[in-house]
Every structure is written in C-alpha cells, then in structure tokens.
Amino acid sequence: MSFLSRMTRCPRPHDPDAAEEARGQVPGLAPELADLVAGAAGCSPYLAGLIAREAGWLSEALDDPEAARAGLMAEVRGLEDGALGSGLRAAKGRIALLAGLADLAGVWPLEEVTGTLTEFADLACQRALTEAVGREIRRGKLPGQSEDDIETAGGMVVLAMGKMGAGELNYSSDIDLICLFDETRFGPEEFLDARASFVRATRRMSATLNDRTAEGYVFRTDLRLRPDPSVTPVCLAMAAAEAYYESLGRTWERAAYIKARPCAGDLAAGERFLATLKPFVWRRHLDFAAIEDAHNMRLRIREAKGFGRGIGQFGHNMKLGRGGIREIEFFTQTRQIIAGGRDRALRVRGTEEGLARLAENEWIPADVAATLRDHYRFHREVEHRVQMLRDAQTHALPSSEEEFQRLADFMGRDLGDLRDEITARLTEVDAIIERFFAPDAPESVEETPPAQGIELDRTIIARWPTYPALRSTRATEIFNRLRPKILNRLACAAHPQEALVALDGFLAGLPAGVQLLSLFEANPQLIDLLLDIAGTAPALAAHLSRNAGVFDAVIAGDFFAPWPGMEALRVEAAEMLAAESDYERKLDAARRWRREWHFRIGVHHLRDLIDADRAGEQYAELAEAIVSALYPEVVAQFATRHGPPPGRGAAVLGMGSLGGARLNSTSDLDLIVIYDAEGVESSDGKRPLGARTYYARLTQALITAITAQTAEGRLYEVDMRLRPSGNQGPVATAWAAFQEYQKSEAWVWEHLALTRARAIAGDTGLGRDVEAFRRELLAQAYPVDKVLAEVAEMRARIGAAKQPDGPLDTKLGPGRLQDVELIAQAAILMAGSGTCDVHQGLAEAVEIGWLSDAERQDLQSAFRLCWRVTLAARLLSDKAPDPDRVTGSAKAFLLRQVEAGDMAALIAALDHRAARAQEIIEAALQRAPEGRQG
C-alpha cells in the first residue's frame, strides 16, 4: 500500500513562505504529498532544512517508505569505517525526515515511528562500536582478540536503557547506554590492558555518535546510568557491575533494568549478564516498598527541576511535569517491580505492553490501563511534535501564544481545542498517579467509634517501637502512617484486647518490617485479614510473622477462587520448579509455593469457606502435588553424579493419613519407597552405584529435599517407619522383596497399614503394579480371629503408650480418631476390598456383617466430630488446646466448626460420642463378621 493511500492527516503551514519554498524544492509530488511537505516545512525549521538537503532522495522515498527505510539500514551496514561518521550523520537525517513525515501523515503509528528510530540507533551503536573495537584489535591493544572477534566487539556489550531499551525512542532523544565487557574472556594478567582498551573504544564510539559537526550529529549519548558514574570508568567488567547491584543497587536502578536490552557487541554475553541481574530486578516477594521509593524519586525530580507546580499550559513539561509521560512510566514500572518477581508475565520492556500485562493479570483495573495507554500515546505524539519543531531534546510545551499556535498548526488542530485537551489529559493522568503514589491519609486515632468505649492496653502499644521490625527509620515512618488504621480496627474487633495481644505477638516475631508494612499500606484489606488470623489463630499468626511472604498470595488475584484440583496443582508445581535455575533454588521455591497454598487452605477454613473435610482433602492434595513435582527434580540432581536410575525406577507410596488423602495443617508425611531395578546391577554415571545402594541414597536425597531446613524452612516432616521391617529395614525396598515380604513375613498391622497405601510419585507403571498387588494381597481370606486378636492387642499397646493430652485431644483415646481408623482398617482387611477411605471401610464392616448400620453411623458421627475438632484445633495450636485457655475469636471458631453452644457442650459431645464408639468397637472385637468366618 502506497504512502499516499495511507495518509490520514496533514499539518497546516504556519509559515507560508517556508511552505512554498519547500513545495518548489520537491517537484512532481501528488498534491496531497506536496501539501504534507509544505506543511512540515512551514511549521518546523528543522524539517525544512532536511527537506531542502534531501529533496532528491525524498521524492523517491515517499513512493515506498518501507523500501526507503530498508535501503537506509542496508547503506549503514555497508559503510566503510573511514566514512562511518559522515555516513551515519547523513543516514540519521534521512531516517529522521522519513519518520517525521510518516508520523505527521498518520502513515506510521507511534510504535512504528519509535521502532524505526530505535532500530537505527541499534545499528548505529553496533557500527560505531565495532569500528572502535576493531581499531583496538588491529593495533594489538586488546589482548588475545583477533579480526574474528570484531563482530562481537571482543566481549564488550552495549546495553540500551530507557526508551531505547524498550524500543520507544522518541524523535529527538538522546540514548542512554551502559557499556560492559566480559572479563572471563581474559586472563588475570590481561585484565587491566583489556579494560583500558574497552574504555578507549567506548569513548571513541560515543564520540562517533555524539560529536556535532557541520553535518550534525547521530545521537546525543549518555553513559551516566552505569554504576556509580562519578568514580567508575565508562566501560565496566560485568563482574564488577554485578557486585555493585547486588550490594548497593537502588530502586531506580531496578526500574531502569526493566527496559535494559543488549543492542550492540556481544549480545549473548549481554543476555547472560541480564540473567544474573534477575534476582536484583525482580524480587521474590511482592515489593510494595518500591512505591515509596518511586514516589520519593518523583518528588526529588519535581523539586530539582521545578516541575511540582500545578498543571499549566505554557512551558509545561510533557515528560517530567505533573501528569506527564514519566508519571505513566513510573506507575507502570513500579507496578512491574512490585509484582514482577511473582508474575513473570509482567517482565516486559515497553510501557504500553506493561500496562496491558498488568491489566490482563489483574494487577491494575483494565479501565485504568486503557486510560493511561490512551494518554501515553497522546503525550508521546505531542512530545514528538515539540521535538520536530527544532530538533531539540525538549519536552516543554511552547511558552508563548504564537509558538503554541505553531504547534497546533503542526498537529492540524484548533488552538483552543488542543490546549483544552492537553490540560484535560494531564489532569486525569495526575489524578490517577497521585491516588497510586499518595493514597488518602490514614484515619486518625480519634476516629475510633465512640460507641465502642474501648481502651486498648497502652503498655503493649508502647513497646512496639522496640521490636526488630520497627527499628529502622523507614519502617517506623510507614508504621506510624498505618498505626491509626490498625488501632481503629482493633477497637472494632469482637475481642479487642485478645486481638491486640495476638497482633503484638505477630509484630514481636517479625524480623523485618518495611516490605510487609508497605504491603499493608497499599492493601489495607490485609490488615483486617491479619487481625482476623491473629485474633483467632495465634499459632498461625506466629507462623505468619516468620513467613510474611505468604501475604503475597492474598492479592495475587485468585486467592479466594475455588480449589483448582490435584492435576492443576501438579502442573503448577512442576512449572514452578522448572523455572528455577539450580537445585537449591528449586528446594526454596518448593517451600514458598507449598507455604502459600497451605496458608490459603488455612484462611479458607478459618473464614468458613471450606469445612474440615474439604480442608483435609486439600492439605493432602497439596502434599501429593509438591512431592510428585519434587521427586523428578531430586532424581535429576542425583543422576548428575550417579547416572539415571537403574531399571524402571521407583514409586513413592503415601501411607497413613496421606495415603488416606486426609491431612491436617500440621501433619507429617508417612512414606515408603519401592524400586524395581529389573536385574540391572548398577547405575551408569560418573560415580556408579549398585542398584540397592543407588535407591537407598536416592531415597535419602528425597527425604532431605522434603525435610531439610533451608532459608525458606522445610516442606514436611517425614516418617518412614511403615516400610517393611520398620526402622530396621532398608529405606528403599526392592519390588520383588516387597512382594515376598508382604506375602510371607508381614505382620497383620503391616497389612492394616497397606489399607491406606497409595502411589503418589515416581514411576507410574510401577505405581500401578504396586496398587494391583496391594489389592490382590488384601483380597485374600484373613483368619478373622487373628485379625481381631491383633487389633485388640494394638489398641491395648497404643492406650498404654500414649495418653490423651486433655479433653480436646481428639486423636488419642478410646472411641476417637485413631481408634475408629483402626476398626475401619480391620474391616477393609477382613472384607478384602482394598479401599483407602475410613468411611468406606466402615461401610465394608456393615457389608460383611461385623457392624450394624446404626453402629456404622455412630462411629462415623464420632469420627466426623473428632476430625472437625482436630482440623480446627491444629489451626489454633500445634497441640491439643486447653479448653480453659481457648477464648474469644478462637473459641468462637472452634465452636462454630462443631455447632456447639459452649465449650462444656463440645466436651460433653466428644465424651458422649467417643464413649458410644468405644462401646461399639469393644463389642465388635468380641464377635466375628457374619460374612467372613475364615
């Protein structure tokens, strides 16, 4: 499609004489194109000069602007080194003229204009760099490098920053560059010579681009974004730069690196360097402290440049002034910094793309993103017109009525309409940005509803400033802004003093405060959640104080969405681990991931979004998902040293509560590992191991991966005592040996344990074989008298070894959880069904005539009551709670779970149902099932 057929607008000539002169300089153009050239020259003396200089080339370029652009890029690539400076200046003039006319005519949208200017800047940097480095190599000044290394600049890379990095270069922009070199390409004795050579090359490259001659200049070049520019050379070793950012990097530098991009030289080395900086740029947790940093930066810029005044038209800075381009960029980059460590989709360079991703992933409202995007495009158009007027790196609107009229003519607009629109757009952007960076002031303490009549314990409040989290000046400033809001919410709590004590415990255990307090300031609804948790479940609040990062999950968009299910969790866990670069990071990531989902289950249960049964299922699904995702990573890490698993591998079996798919919030994991070497004697790796030793050590590696206390804590405690021969047996059991043992040596209690065995990770084929064998084994006819005698003996041993820890210990004791589970397992064994579910096991007891249906219902009733109390109690404390000490919101939560009026009624119900269950169980153990007399 031709240039002419795509024209949608045309400037009005402000200077008729200049317009007519330009019209005569480029004859033979279609009338519309002649009007475009005349309008451009009649408004912009800079464009008028370019038109006069490039008249012959321009008449051809306007026939096919895409071909003209491609031709210019090809000419630059083919320039001889000796003609590079003048050739680049000439090409810059042509590309500026072409882009300017295409922009004015509406032929190229904003992204094509900025993309074309950026593409040329990349090419100019590459040519200037390789010419400068090539000169050093040919002079023998760059150790160990030859002509073959010129294209990659001998290991030097230029990082494009700011608008150039994002592909958003404006019409008369300077270019922000950081120059680095890969020191690993040089020996220690070569380092100083190499650095000196690269410094010279950088200065020569900058001069080629920056120096103004009679032909103009290519790009104004700024190298001051490098680390500590007042004392560092213009080209730094990558290791030195990395060390700086790790130890001294500031928020504004993190924001700058969002847009960083290798544009010239050794691009692969540049990408590797940026990869090392990801932990610096993209923090692991939501980083709301960046809001205050960015806000302070805005205020400093305003103060230094005098841009803090109200939004006026004459001389208003469209980039740095209120409501301007930088405000939109700050908003976008700050939101990216906040959430980009958690949400990888936000790691994009462009401002418009950043806004779109933030909206798509629900970090900002879609209407806010659309509004800012529209204003951003308009602001950039105005900025380009202002810069085109005189080829100046300016962002200021005209300072006189006459000059403003020139701008209006240049844009083909009515002066009054243009000024009104600029003011309206700046004002709306300013309002949006101010709400984000400077939200409404917090409520005052005096706003506590007087009807409450609450006087909080001031001695507790007075000691808060002494806590570790509040010792820094910055944390104190944020907390002082939050404090009135917190005290108001405490005063309105159902049990204010208890909530205050619980919050005090949370604050006392918090090791650092800036990030979390910033999170609360930006998301006040989290304060209510914290007080709810602290006032109801102090144990969970204490856990939160050590793992405050889980609050990130609450505002990630889907915290209160329905449970995704096992398969979705498996996929997410596997993707999460795959995204980490090394094994230790995978272990840490697994712990963070599990902790967030574990916290989610607890909050959902605490707020009655799910009941105890669903909570138990979700805890079990979470454990299975993370173990199944982690196991292949453990195998892969182990295989790097000892080779792949010999044979077909191993299956990890969940036993006990995990096998029964029902855990509580503090459950450990009962696991056993079965392997099948298929006759292979040893592994094939750098350090081969015999098959038995291989799987024993692999199992130990798995246990360590789950239980090790890393910087992020541990996943779970693991118990492997249910494996064949218990603690005396090998930690991993050969498949053939497992079958033989279960057939000929296993005790009845071991077969009872198999009623809740389930493959949760490892080789799926072996897992299916184990399940088939388990069902076949349990289907055999067990001697009923032997089963009944052993179950009775087990109950007696358990009763003698472990006494209940108070009336709310629902696990131990006659007629309680463990007792009912044991009877269900015995029924499964005698029925030969192979099911893993307690309720199904009790149904099997009825089927074989061991229990009546009424007895089944009574046992189920006792089990459900005990389970609900257990799940609720584990949120309140890691042990059975003392009924005399459960008060306030915690007591209300516990009673709500079992629909009891008070604690006495709950204890009475537990005792009554447990006594009835005990009576049923003891009677059942004295009689044989009617349907199984073997």
Protein Blocks (a to p, Z undefined) as FASTA:
>chain_A
ZZklmpcbdcddfblmlmmmmmmmmghiafklmmmmmmmmmmmmklmmmmmmmmmmmmmm
mmmmmlmmmmmmmmmmmpcfklmmmmmmmmmmmmmmmmmmmmmnomacfklmmmmmmmmm
mmmmmmmmmmmmmmmmmnopaghiafklmmnonopacddehjllnopacfkbccdddddd
dfklpcfklmmmmmmmmmmmmmmmmmmmmpccfkopfbdcdfklpghkllpcfbdcfklm
mmmmmmmpcfklmmmmmmgccfehjfklmmmmmmmmmmmmmcfbdcfklmmmmmmmmmmm
mmmnopmbccdfehpafklmghilklmmmmmmmmmmmmmmmmmmlmcfbfklmmmmmmmn
opacfklmmmmmmmmmmmmmmmmmmmmmnopacfbdcfbfklmmmmmmmnopafklmmmm
mmmmmmmmmmmmmmmmmgcddddfklpcfklopacdfklmmmmmmpmklmpmklmmmmmm
mmmmmmmmmmmpmblmlmmmmmmmmmmmpmbfklmmmmmmmmmmlmmmmmmmmmmmmmlm
mmmmmmmmlmmmmmnopmmgccebjklmmmmmmmmmmmpmbfklmmmmmmmmmmmmmmmm
mmmmmnopacfklmmmmmmmmmmmmmmmmmmmmmmmmmmmnopaehjbjadddehjllno
pacfkbccdddddddeehpabdcdfbdcdfklmmmmmmmmmmmmmmpccfkopfbdcdfk
lpghijmbcfbdcfklmmmmmmmmpcfklmmmmmmgccfbdjfklmmmmmmmmmmmmmpc
cdfklmmmmmmmmmmmmmmmpccebjklmkgoghilklmmmmmmmmmmmnonopabfklm
mmmmmmnopacfklmmmmmmmmmmmmmmmmmmmmmpmbdcdfklggcjllmmmmmmnopa
blklmmmmmmmmmmmmmmmmmmmmmpccfklmZZ
